[in-house]
Amino acid sequence: MQFYIAASLVGLVMGGVQSLARSTYSKFLPETEDTTSYFSFYDVAEKIGIVIGMVIFATIDQITGSMRNAILFLVIFFLGGIFLLFRVPKEEL
């Protein structure tokens, strides 16, 4: 039952997170008529990030023998990403 509750909550959040990520990414794009190449790069970078994240997760899980350590390491990555996102200069619209 706990799995179904967690899966339902994650499912409710995932769609919104993806649309917010694309919206935020589009705000960083330069003024251009051809945005498809930028979003193609975004899709490829997303897939590469998924693979790298899973490899790091599995490696730390195998080395330490605990999934908790692997999750902690990914939390550090997220905090680093948030830190870098706040360092992006803001432009006036």
N, C-alpha and C positions, 0 to 999 in steps of 0.2 A: 504494500500500500504506500509506503514511503517513497518508493521509486516512482510510482505513478503521480504522486503529488509533486515531487521534484521535477519530473519530466513535463508536467503540465505548466508549472511556473516558468521553466526554461523556455518552453514552446511559446508562451505568451510574450516573453521578453525578446526573443530572438528576432522576430520580424521588425519590431521597432528599432532595435539596435542596428540592424542592417540598413534600414532606411535613413537613420540618423548619421551613420558612418558615410554613406554615399552623399548625403546632403552636405556634411562637413567637408568632405573631399572636394565637392564641386565648388565650394567657396574659396578653396586654395588655387583653383585653376586660373590661368591667365585668360583674358578676353580673347576668344577665338570662335570661329565657326565650326571647327572640327573638334568636338570633345570626345568622339568615339575612341581615338587613339589613347587619350588619357585614361578613359575608363577601362580600356583593354589592359593597359599597364596596371591599373588598380586591381583588376580581376586576377592577373598573373601574380602580382605581389601578394594578394590575399591567399592564393593557393600555396605559394611558396612559404608564406608565414605559417599556414596550417601544418605543412609537412615539418618545418623546422621546430615548431612548438611541440608536435607529437614526438619527434625524435628526442628533444631535450627532456620532455616528460618521461618517456620510456627509459632513457639513459639514467636519469637521476633515480627513478624508481628501482632500476636494476642495481645501481651502485649502492644505494642506501637501504634498499629493501622496504621502503615505506613510501606510499603514495602521498602522505602528508608533506614530506620533504619536497616532492616534485611539485605539488600544488603551491607550496610556499615559494619555490623558485619562479613559478609562472606569475605569482602575485608581484614579485619583485620586477619582472618584465613589464607588467601592466603599470606599476607605479613609475617606472622609468619612462614609459610611453606618455603617461599623463604629464610628467615633468617636461618632457620634450615638447609636447603640444602647447603647454603654457608659455614656452619660450618663443613660439612663432610670433613674429611681429604682427600687430593688428594694423589694418589699413582703414582709412576713412572711406565710407561708401559714397 
